[in-house]
Amino acid sequence: MGTRATSLARRIERLGRVAKDLRDAFGLDRDAQPALAVDGDAVVLGRTDLACVFCGSTEHVMRFRGKGICVDCVTEVRNLVSAG
């Protein structure tokens, strides 16, 4: 996968929020926690690994409705639904 160069100049909001058009350009949803890194005189915005919203695992995680959920938690939820 190649590196994509996108240059968008935006003012950082007082609360430190990332502008919607930047989130859209990177495919980040509103609740995403992007990674920020400093490279010389540049600040680099990146994606963090997708983690399960229930247990925090980063292993075998899939995206569901914009959130991460791991296979183990999917199985646990499925068992709760079928038992109840």
Backbone as CSV, one residue per row, in Angstrom:
resi,resn,N_x,N_y,N_z,CA_x,CA_y,CA_z,C_x,C_y,C_z
1,MET,0.852,-1.176,0.000,0.000,0.000,0.000,0.889,1.228,0.000
2,GLY,0.659,2.156,-0.891,1.480,3.346,-1.008,1.043,4.445,-0.063
3,THR,1.925,5.394,0.103,1.623,6.544,0.941,0.846,7.559,0.130
4,ARG,-0.199,8.094,0.718,-1.004,9.087,0.017,-0.713,10.443,0.637
5,ALA,-0.399,11.399,-0.201,-0.097,12.745,0.285,-1.307,13.632,0.067
6,THR,-1.824,14.156,1.153,-2.948,15.069,1.098,-2.589,16.274,1.949
7,SER,-2.748,17.449,1.406,-2.420,18.652,2.146,-3.680,19.472,2.342
8,LEU,-4.098,19.607,3.578,-5.262,20.409,3.924,-4.867,21.322,5.084
9,ALA,-4.967,22.592,4.893,-4.648,23.540,5.966,-5.939,23.880,6.707
10,ARG,-5.973,23.571,7.978,-7.152,23.854,8.788,-6.722,24.379,10.140
11,ARG,-7.550,25.220,10.705,-7.328,25.735,12.046,-7.767,24.668,13.050
12,ILE,-6.955,24.459,14.072,-7.330,23.519,15.130,-8.324,24.237,16.033
13,GLU,-9.425,23.592,16.328,-10.454,24.203,17.161,-9.945,24.403,18.585
14,ARG,-10.579,25.294,19.322,-10.160,25.572,20.699,-10.135,24.316,21.552
15,LEU,-11.052,23.393,21.292,-11.103,22.162,22.073,-10.171,21.089,21.522
16,GLY,-9.408,21.408,20.479,-8.452,20.464,19.918,-9.056,19.429,19.001
17,ARG,-10.272,19.665,18.557,-10.946,18.693,17.692,-10.400,18.753,16.281
18,VAL,-10.464,17.603,15.611,-10.037,17.502,14.221,-11.239,17.813,13.336
19,ALA,-11.065,18.697,12.366,-12.149,19.136,11.486,-12.760,17.957,10.727
20,LYS,-14.052,18.040,10.444,-14.785,16.967,9.785,-14.189,16.604,8.429
21,ASP,-13.777,17.592,7.636,-13.232,17.266,6.319,-11.918,16.491,6.426
22,LEU,-11.138,16.743,7.481,-9.932,15.945,7.698,-10.288,14.524,8.110
23,ARG,-11.283,14.385,8.990,-11.725,13.030,9.390,-12.233,12.275,8.180
24,ASP,-13.005,12.954,7.332,-13.528,12.312,6.121,-12.412,11.879,5.188
25,ALA,-11.392,12.718,5.034,-10.271,12.397,4.143,-9.522,11.157,4.611
26,PHE,-9.490,10.928,5.921,-8.800,9.775,6.472,-9.736,8.620,6.808
27,GLY,-11.035,8.790,6.574,-11.979,7.723,6.876,-12.154,7.497,8.366
28,LEU,-12.042,8.569,9.161,-12.196,8.472,10.609,-13.608,8.873,11.000
29,ASP,-14.243,8.100,11.872,-15.568,8.501,12.326,-15.435,9.525,13.452
30,ARG,-16.548,10.043,13.908,-16.548,11.139,14.881,-15.876,10.763,16.195
31,ASP,-15.995,9.503,16.607,-15.434,9.060,17.887,-14.031,8.477,17.761
32,ALA,-13.462,8.521,16.567,-12.129,7.947,16.354,-11.085,8.671,17.191
33,GLN,-10.054,7.949,17.557,-8.937,8.534,18.273,-7.707,8.417,17.378
34,PRO,-7.498,9.412,16.501,-6.377,9.323,15.570,-5.038,9.442,16.280
35,ALA,-4.025,8.878,15.659,-2.664,8.986,16.171,-2.048,10.255,15.603
36,LEU,-1.379,11.004,16.441,-0.670,12.202,16.013,0.807,11.987,16.290
37,ALA,1.639,12.287,15.306,3.083,12.149,15.465,3.758,13.396,14.922
38,VAL,4.905,13.714,15.466,5.688,14.842,14.987,6.859,14.289,14.198
39,ASP,7.006,14.781,12.969,8.090,14.366,12.085,8.801,15.627,11.610
40,GLY,9.859,15.996,12.303,10.548,17.249,11.991,9.663,18.424,12.337
41,ASP,9.285,19.207,11.325,8.396,20.341,11.568,6.971,20.059,11.117
42,ALA,6.670,18.782,10.888,5.322,18.388,10.449,4.623,17.577,11.528
43,VAL,3.324,17.758,11.623,2.495,16.919,12.478,1.779,15.945,11.555
44,VAL,1.906,14.666,11.839,1.350,13.622,10.989,0.121,13.023,11.671
45,LEU,-1.002,13.024,10.961,-2.248,12.452,11.452,-2.395,11.060,10.865
46,GLY,-2.654,10.076,11.705,-2.801,8.709,11.221,-3.899,7.974,11.947
47,ARG,-4.149,6.771,11.486,-5.168,5.932,12.094,-4.528,5.070,13.164
48,THR,-5.257,4.826,14.233,-4.806,3.872,15.238,-5.402,2.520,14.906
49,ASP,-4.844,1.482,15.488,-5.405,0.149,15.264,-6.827,0.092,15.812
50,LEU,-7.675,-0.589,15.105,-9.057,-0.768,15.533,-9.075,-1.674,16.758
51,ALA,-9.786,-1.264,17.793,-9.864,-2.040,19.029,-11.323,-2.325,19.355
52,CYS,-11.551,-3.426,20.042,-12.901,-3.821,20.452,-13.425,-2.839,21.501
53,VAL,-14.639,-2.356,21.319,-15.223,-1.402,22.260,-15.598,-2.057,23.585
54,PHE,-15.704,-3.371,23.609,-16.098,-4.075,24.836,-14.903,-4.483,25.684
55,CYS,-13.877,-5.098,25.073,-12.761,-5.629,25.857,-11.431,-4.948,25.560
56,GLY,-11.372,-4.126,24.512,-10.145,-3.422,24.178,-9.150,-4.207,23.338
57,SER,-9.475,-5.437,22.993,-8.581,-6.275,22.199,-8.354,-5.679,20.809
58,THR,-7.166,-5.888,20.258,-6.878,-5.487,18.880,-6.700,-6.705,17.983
59,GLU,-6.963,-7.895,18.518,-6.843,-9.145,17.771,-8.191,-9.531,17.172
60,HIS,-8.227,-9.851,15.896,-9.427,-10.333,15.198,-10.613,-9.389,15.393
61,VAL,-10.380,-8.100,15.129,-11.413,-7.075,15.308,-11.991,-6.702,13.954
62,MET,-13.314,-6.589,13.906,-13.998,-6.146,12.695,-14.763,-4.872,13.009
63,ARG,-15.060,-4.119,11.989,-15.808,-2.870,12.157,-17.295,-3.178,12.021
64,PHE,-18.087,-2.705,12.989,-19.543,-2.841,12.949,-20.146,-1.507,13.336
65,ARG,-20.888,-0.918,12.397,-21.521,0.387,12.613,-20.533,1.423,13.132
66,GLY,-19.334,1.423,12.552,-18.326,2.410,12.897,-17.522,2.121,14.146
67,LYS,-17.770,1.004,14.789,-17.062,0.633,16.015,-16.364,-0.701,15.805
68,GLY,-15.363,-0.977,16.629,-14.668,-2.252,16.560,-15.280,-3.259,17.518
69,ILE,-15.358,-4.515,17.085,-15.806,-5.599,17.955,-15.025,-6.856,17.578
70,CYS,-14.472,-7.519,18.587,-13.648,-8.699,18.324,-14.525,-9.945,18.209
71,VAL,-13.953,-10.981,17.630,-14.672,-12.236,17.405,-15.138,-12.837,18.731
72,ASP,-14.302,-12.755,19.774,-14.698,-13.324,21.071,-15.928,-12.620,21.638
73,CYS,-15.988,-11.294,21.538,-17.147,-10.561,22.055,-18.382,-10.803,21.193
74,VAL,-18.201,-10.964,19.881,-19.331,-11.314,19.011,-19.920,-12.641,19.466
75,THR,-19.058,-13.613,19.738,-19.517,-14.933,20.195,-20.242,-14.818,21.527
76,GLU,-19.691,-14.036,22.448,-20.316,-13.867,23.758,-21.694,-13.211,23.645
77,VAL,-21.811,-12.185,22.809,-23.103,-11.516,22.598,-24.090,-12.487,21.955
78,ARG,-23.627,-13.237,20.970,-24.493,-14.219,20.312,-25.024,-15.235,21.325
79,ASN,-24.174,-15.711,22.241,-24.600,-16.671,23.260,-25.603,-16.047,24.220
80,LEU,-25.418,-14.775,24.571,-26.369,-14.088,25.457,-27.724,-13.956,24.785
81,VAL,-27.737,-13.615,23.524,-28.992,-13.424,22.795,-29.728,-14.764,22.643
82,SER,-29.003,-15.814,22.314,-29.659,-17.110,22.113,-30.126,-17.727,23.434
83,ALA,-29.493,-17.371,24.555,-29.881,-17.901,25.869,-31.068,-17.144,26.455
84,GLY,-31.258,-15.911,26.042,-32.277,-15.085,26.680,-33.503,-14.996,25.895
